């Protein structure tokens, strides 16, 4: 019989928790993806106007990549305090940081006004965005994973994952609307600021919803155990989360990093780099490319919960591997369809790519959550996911754009994604299936004794 600390929430409570995580992650991803789309469309003109257009785009994507560099630091800081103070407090802070930085970007002076100070300020705000997102993902998926029904954890935990396509959908939709109703001159002059300023309103809504949910019951139980151990002076000296994670879960961290390679790289090639490739190599208008991503993101949003539910039936690994192999096989047809210049083919290319990506992204939340013990779950899941993003998603649009500039062909870009797929297949293939694990019981996976496993399942307060 469940203790009060671990009693499952009511259906209404669980839906409120899922909604709070989904809306929060949607807003955070909206802010993050908005920057990527703007980097592809206007930042090269506004912040790097003295460069060749393609070089300006490369510099613009370089500031985009800087945000990823800050994500591991966010994972470490938010993971450390999230494993001690709770998931909810840190999620509120991440939302405030992300929304504030995005709103400030909308107020930035451009190169024409302040010269080289403009790209410097832009880069600093991008660092804040990356730091906030580095802490957001782990907390959001854990809040749902640790609340939900274990038999349907893959389904429920996949809903915060839909925040990525929902944020992409929202960011692309706002940009698409503005490019449709404004002239190019008006959009470049002031219209691009509107989506960034809109973030301020979205953050207020997100905070109101996120503050209404309860802390994870698994965390509360582990906290109570840690307090009891502390009261009887049985607690060991506390170690930094990074030290504990690398001691007990280093294999799981490597698996998570490897699993992220194909998922992260393919996503940013399909959704961010396509805005460069379709408009420069295939002769497609910005509006057409944005509309294609818009439609595909809607389908992506719809299929993620279905993939999550399938992972509850057949396991996390089979679904993940299906998505990785599928993305690898789709890369050459993907670029061939875009090269035709037809809108229908463009939509088909992006949609199929994102559906296959969803097979990796959907089970990822439950898969990574189930790898780590409670005391270090926020840190472990965040470190594995965000450290990989530095090598994967951060340089993906930059590398793809550089390959296009050097070879004037999509073949090297397709091979780049396929190489990432091979890394992911090896990592996930070497992992253990996790779907039957109990999050309140799971301990370190590297062969430590039972008593040590029990200790690492606790949360200790600094």
QUIZI-V849374 format. One record per backbone hydrogen bond with DSSP energy under -1.0 kcal/mol. NH is the residue of the N-H (numbers start at 1). CO is the residue of the C=O. If there is no record, write none. Layout:
NH/CO
NH/CO
This chain:
7/3
14/10
15/11
16/12
17/13
18/14
19/15
20/16
21/17
22/18
23/19
24/20
25/21
26/22
27/23
28/24
29/25
30/26
31/27
32/28
33/29
34/30
35/31
36/32
37/33
38/34
39/35
40/36
41/37
42/38
43/38
45/42
46/42
47/43
51/48
56/52
57/53
58/54
59/55
60/56
61/57
62/58
63/59
64/60
65/61
66/62
69/65
70/66
74/70
75/71
76/72
77/73
78/74
79/75
80/76
81/77
82/78
83/79
85/81
91/87
92/88
93/89
94/90
95/91
96/92
97/93
98/94
99/95
100/96
101/97
102/98
103/99
104/100
105/101
106/102
107/104
108/105
111/46
113/110
114/110
115/111
117/114
118/115
120/116
121/117
122/118
123/119
124/120
125/121
126/122
127/123
128/124
129/125
130/126
131/127
132/128
133/129
134/130
136/132
137/133
139/135
140/136
141/137
142/138
143/139
144/140
145/141
146/142
148/144
152/149
153/150
156/152
157/153
159/156
162/158
163/160
164/161
166/162
167/163
168/164
169/165
170/166
171/167
172/168
173/169
174/170
175/171
176/172
177/173
178/174
179/175
180/176
181/177
182/178
187/183
188/184
189/185
190/186
191/186
192/187
193/190
197/193
198/194
200/197
202/198
203/199
204/200
205/201
206/202
207/203
208/204
209/205
210/206
211/207
212/209
213/210
220/216
221/217
222/218
223/219
224/220
225/221
226/222
227/223
228/224
229/225
230/226
231/227
232/228
233/230
234/229
244/240
245/241
246/242
247/243
248/244
249/245
253/249
254/250
255/251
256/252
257/253
258/254
259/255
260/256
264/260
265/261
266/262
267/263
268/264
269/265
270/266
271/267
272/268
273/268
275/272
276/273
277/273
278/274
280/276
281/277
282/277
284/278
289/285
290/286
291/287
292/288
293/289
294/290
295/291
296/292
297/293
298/294
299/295
300/296
301/297
302/298
303/299
304/300
307/303
308/304
309/305
310/306
311/307
314/310
315/311
320/316
321/317
322/318
323/319
324/320
325/321
326/322
327/323
328/324
329/325
330/326
334/330
335/331
336/332
337/333
338/334
339/335
341/338
346/342
347/343
348/344
349/345
350/346
351/347
352/348
353/349
354/350
355/351
356/352
357/353
358/354
360/357
361/357
362/358
367/363
368/364
369/365
370/366
377/374
380/376
381/377
382/378
383/379
384/380
385/381
386/382
387/383
392/388
394/389
399/395
400/396
401/397
402/398
403/399
404/400
405/401
406/402
407/403
408/404
414/410
415/411
416/412
417/413
418/414
419/415
420/416
421/417
422/418
423/419
424/420
425/421
426/422
427/423
428/424
429/425
430/426
437/434
441/438
442/438
453/449
454/450
455/451
456/452
458/455
459/222
